[in-house]
Amino acid sequence: MNPMKIFTFNYLSRIIVYLFFTIVIFFIGVVTEPDTLSYVGLSVITPPGYGTFLFVFRKVFGEENYFTYVLVAQGFICFLSCWYFSKVLDENFRINKRLLVLVDIILLAPILIPEYLIVNRIVTQGLAYPLFLVVIAFFIQGVFKKKKAFFILFILALVTIILVRTQFLFALPVFLLVLGYFWIMTKKHKLFGFLVLAIMIVPLVVSFTQKSFNYLVHDRYVNISSTGLQVMIMPLFVADADDYKLYKDTKTQNYYQYVYQEAVNMQLLDDFYIPSNDNVFHAFDYNYIFISYEILSKKGRVYLFPDDPDSIDSLIKNDKFLMTMWMPLLLDNFWKCVDLYYKNVEHAFGGFYMIWLCLLVLLFSMYIWRKYNNNLALFSCFLMLLTFSNILIICLVQHSIGRYLIYHQWMLPILLVLWFNEQFVKLKY
């Protein structure tokens, strides 16, 4: 077939794919979640990025129907980022034009999957998912092309995405590892030394920005994202009634006994798990939101601030109080927590064999990269490190559900397409 006809056919195929996803987006319409109100209200416990995004649309388009405009904006941003990411992959790995359609479908799939609906839901995924693609695209462009402009864009995008969703702090160790390696190997101290320093400063910039935002909006110079509450959930789930003795002061002992008894009354702890065809993780997964919100957040604030449990001060002080409690409880129930953590990680990967598959892909990629200096192997290694980093860090403080895992689930399918393209497909341009 004429190369021009092939190009036109595949270009039109990609347009049809994007049009199909556009129709699906408007057919489903706006979907709000319980978390949506936290972002609309610029809550002190949420990062400022997405709430500010919604605030701008509310001011420009009014209170009534601005969610529709948010949906359109999220759709446009998602399409643009997926298209750009595909373009970057094509530039660096010369993907067969027919396979680019498959790349588009894989990247756009979270728009369609009912568990995600990233464009339709008015939550952080609508910005975080496309921003993550952009961050990775800028990073690999900088690494492969050694151009400062891409690295500057990468740093700006990285700060932005963490202000939208602090989960992406998980990526910083991976970026530091890759850039540190190139710094050592290339001896380009100005370029890679600057980038390593910039990434190390990113958490400080994000923290300062969030504190300043909370001071302007809530008159509280604090940076709080329910960290104390999150780290306390797993130890409490496996704890015992007499663990209150771990604490020396009476207030903490009484607080522990109060929230523990409330959790027992609702049968939320592992003592009430009845083994069947599943494991204890599923009980933890099902009860996570109840332990988090109903017990540690609501009941905890009621105990500490019975007169005003819904105030900003109660949110802040309850979280700080939990931060002082979690370490003794974790250490006392360490092996139970380790067992539950492993089951959480196993579920996040999709099973024991998927852990080994991802590990083998990582090790194989490292070997090929070091032996043949292959860019695809480097990219594969980079994506697998991001996958492991996301899962291993998230599972410390969260249950492994889709909204935390969506950001790496496209990586293995994309790598399979790229390896297939390199090994078996004859490129025609």
N, C-alpha and C positions, 0 to 999 in steps of 0.2 A: 504494500500500500504506500502511496505517496506520503513522505514525511510530513508535509504540510497538512494533509488530510488527517493523519494520525494526531498531530498536534491539535487541530481544530476539534476533532472528535473528543479527545480527552479533556480539553478545556471546557467544552460544552457539558461533558459528563460531570465535571466538578461544579459547574454552575447549577446544574439540575440538583445535585446533592445539597447545595446550600439553599436552594429554593425550597426543597422538600423540608429541610429543617426549619426554615422560616415559617412555612405553613403550619408545621407542628407547634411551634412556639405560640403563634396567634390562636390556634385552635384550643390549646390548653389554657391560655390566659394567665393572669396573675395568680400566684399561689403564695399566701402568707403563712408564716410559721409563728409559734409562740415567741421565738427569739426576735422576730421582726420588730416588735414593740420596744425591745431593749435598744435596738439601733435607732429607731425613730425618736425615742426619748433621749438619745445620747447618754445612755447609762454610764455611770462611773466605772462599771466592771467590764465594759466592752471597749475594744480598741477604737480610736477616733476615726479611722479612715472611712469605713463603710457608713457610719452614722453621718459623717460630714457629706458624703456623696448623696445620701438621701435628703439631707437638710437643704442642699443646693436645689434639688429638683422640687422639693416642697415649696421653697421660696419663689422659684421661677414659675411653676405651673399651678400653684395653689394646693390647698389641702384635700380637695375632693378626689381627683383622678390622677394624681401624679405618679402613682405606682405603674400605670400603663406606660408612661414615658420612661420610667426606670427600666421596665421590661425591654422596651425598644433599645435603650442605651446599652443594657447588658447584652442583648443579642448582637448589636453592632460591634461592641468591644470583643465579644467572644469570637465572632466570625473573622474579624480583622486579625486577632491574635493567632487563630488557627491557620489562617491563610499565610500569615507572615512566618509562622513556625514551619509550615510545609515548605515555604520558599527557601528558608535557611537550610533545612535538611536537603533540599534539592541542590542548592548551591554547593554544599560541602560533600555530599555523597552521590550526586548525579543519579537520582532516582528515575527509573523508567516511568515514562509519563502515565502509563496505565496503572502503575502502582500508586501514583500520587492520589488517585481517587480513593484507594483503600486507606491511605494515610489520613485523608480528610475525614473519612467515616469514623475511624478510630478516635481521632481527636474530638470530633463533634458528638460522639456517642453519649456523653453525659447530659447533653441537652435532652435526649430522648428517653433515657433510662428512668423509669418512674421513681426509683429511690433517690435520684439526684435532681433532675430538672433544673440544672444550674442557672439557666436564663430566666425561667418562670418564677422560681422561688426568690422572694425578697429577703435574702440573707447573704452572708459574705461570699459564698461560693460563686455568686454571679460576677464578682470582680476578681476574687482570689484565683480561680482556675485559669482564666485567660492571662492574668498578670504573671502567673507562674510560668506559663509557656513563653511569655515575653522575656522574663528573667533568664530562663535557660537559653533562649535564642541569642540574646545579647552576650551571654557568657561564652557560649561555644564560638560565636563569631569573634569575640575578643581573643580567645585561646588559639583558634585556628589561623586567624588573620593577623594577630598581634597588633591590632589597631586600638589606640587609646580611646577613641570616640566610643567604641562599643563597650569598653570597660566602664567608662563614665556613665553611659546609659544603663548599664547593668547595675551599678551601685545605686543610682537614683530609683530604678525599678525595684530593687531589693528593699530599700527603705520604705517605699510606698506599700509593697505587699505585706510587710510586717506590720505596718500601721493599719492595714486592713484586717489582717489575721495573724496574730502573734505565733500561731502554730509554725510559721515558716522560719522561726529561729532554728528549727531542725536542720535547715540547709546550710547554715553558717559553717559548721565543722567540715562539711564536704567541700565547700568552696575554699576554705583555708587549706585543706589537705591538698587539693589539686593545684592551687596557686603556689603553695609552699614548695611542692615538688618542682614546678617549673622554675621557681626562683632559684632553687638549689642547682638544677640541671643547666639552666641558661645563664646564670650569673647576672641577669638583668635586674640589678638592684633597684633602680629607679622605678621601673614599671611594676614588677611583682612585689617589691618591698612596699611600695605605696599601696597596692591593692590589698595586701595582707593587713597592713595597718588600718586601711579604710574599713575593711570588714570587721576587724576587731572593735572599731569605734561604733559600728552600726547599732549594736544594742544600747549604747549610751545615748546616741542621737534619738533612737526610738523612745527610750524611757523619758528623756527630757521633753520630747514633743508631746508625749501622752500626759505627762505631769502638767505641762503648760496648758494643754487643752482642758484638762480637768479643772485647773485653777480658773480658767476663763469661764467655763460653763458651770461649774459646781462650787467654785470658790474653795477647792481642796487641792493642794499641790501633792497629789498622790498618783502612784502608778499601780493599779490593782486590777488583776484579771481573774479573780477567784482562785488564785494559786493555792492558798491554804486549804480551801475547800476541796480542790481536785486531788491534792496529794494525800488527803486524809481518808478518801473514800475506800481505797483498797485495804489499808490497815484496819479500818473500822469493820469492814465486811467480814474479816476473818478473826476479829478480836473476841475476847472473852469478857464475861461480866465483871470479873475481879481485876481487870486491867486498869481500873481507876487507881489502884495502888501504885501504879508507875509514877504518878504525879504527886508532888510534895504538898502543893498548896491546896487548901480546901475548895477554893473556887473552881479550879480546874477539875478536881475530883468530882464535884457536884455536877459540873457541866457534862463531863463524860458519862456519869451515871444517868443523867437526864436524857441525853441524845441516844445512848445505848438502849435504854428502856423503851424509848419511842420507836427505835428500829425493831426491837423485839416484838413490840405490840403489833407492828405491821408485818412481822415475819419476813424481814428483808435480809437477814444475815445468813452466812453459810451453814449455821446450825440447823436451819430449816430446809436445807437442800436435801432432796430425796433422790438418790442415784437412780437413773433409768438408762436410756440409750444415749444420753448426752453426758456432759461433765459439768463441774461446778461453775465453769466460765459462763454458761448460759444463764444460770441463776444470777450471777454477778452482772451480766449484761442486761438482763431484764430489770433488775432492781436498782441499777446504777442511778437512773434519773430520780428515783424516789429517795435514795440515800443522799444524793447530791442536793436536790432542791427541797424536798419535803422535810428531811431530817436535819442535815448539817446547815443548810441555809435558813429555812423558815423557823424550825424549832430552835436552832442555835441562836438566832437573833431574838426570838421571843424570850429565851432564857436570859440573855445578856441585857436586852433592852425591852422589858415588858411594856413600858409606856409608849415606846415608839419604835417597833421592830422594823418598820419600812423606811426608816430614815437612811440617808447616805452614811452617816456616822456608824449606824449599826452594821451596814454592809462591810465597811472598812475594818471596824474593830473585830467583828466576828471572823473575818478572814485572817486577820493578824493573830487572833487568839488560836485559830486552828493551826496556823504555822508553828506555834510554840508546842503544839500537842503531837504532831504527826511522827516526829522522829523517834521518841521513846516507844510509841505504839508499833511503829514499823520494826524497830530492832527486836522488840519482844515477840513479834509474830513474823520474824524474818523469813523463815523457810516456807511458811504458808503463803506469804506474799510472793516469794520467788516462784512457787508452783502456780499460783494464779496468774502472775505476770507472764510466765511461759505459755500458759493456755491462751492468754489474751493475744500474745504475739503469734502463736500458731493459727489462731482464728483470723488474725489480720492478714497473714500470708495466704490463707486459703487451705491450710493443712500442712502436715509434716513434710510431705513430699515437695510441696511448693517452696518451703524454706530451703530445701536442698537444691532444688532447681535454680532458684535465684542465687544461691551461694556458688553453684557450679558455673553459672553464667558470669558471675563476678570474677571468679578465679580464672576462668578461661579467657575472659577479656583482658585481665591483667597480664596474663602470659603472652597473649598475641600482641598486646601493645608494647610490652618490653622487648619482645623478640623481633617484631617486624615494624615497630613504630607506626602502627596502623591507626588512622584517625577514628575509624568506626569502632575499633576496640577500645580506644580512649573514651569515646562517647558512651559506649555500652557500660564500661566500668563506672563512669560518672553517674549514669542513671541508676545503676544498681546500688551504688553507695547512697544516693538520695533515697532510694526505696528502703534500704535497711535503716538509715538514719531516721526517716519519718516514722517507721513502724516501732523501732526500739525506743524512741523518745516519747511518742504519743502514748504507747501502751503503759508507760509509767504512771500516767495521770488520767487517762481516759479509757473507756471501753472501745474496742475496735469496731466502730461502725463506719458506714460508707462515707459520711461527710468529712471524716478525717483521712480516709484512705484514697479518695478519688484522685488526689493529686499525683499519685504514683501508679495508679492502676493501668494507665495507658502505656507505660514505659516498656514493659515486656512485649506486648503486641507490636509496638513500633519497632523495637529492636529486631524482632523476628522478620518483619517486612524488610528492614534494611539489610540484614544478613542474607536473606533470600535474594534480594536485589543484587547484592555484591557477588554472590556465589553462583547463581543459576540463571539470572536474567541477562540476556544480551542487550546492551543499551543501544537505543536507536534515537538519534536526534536529527 
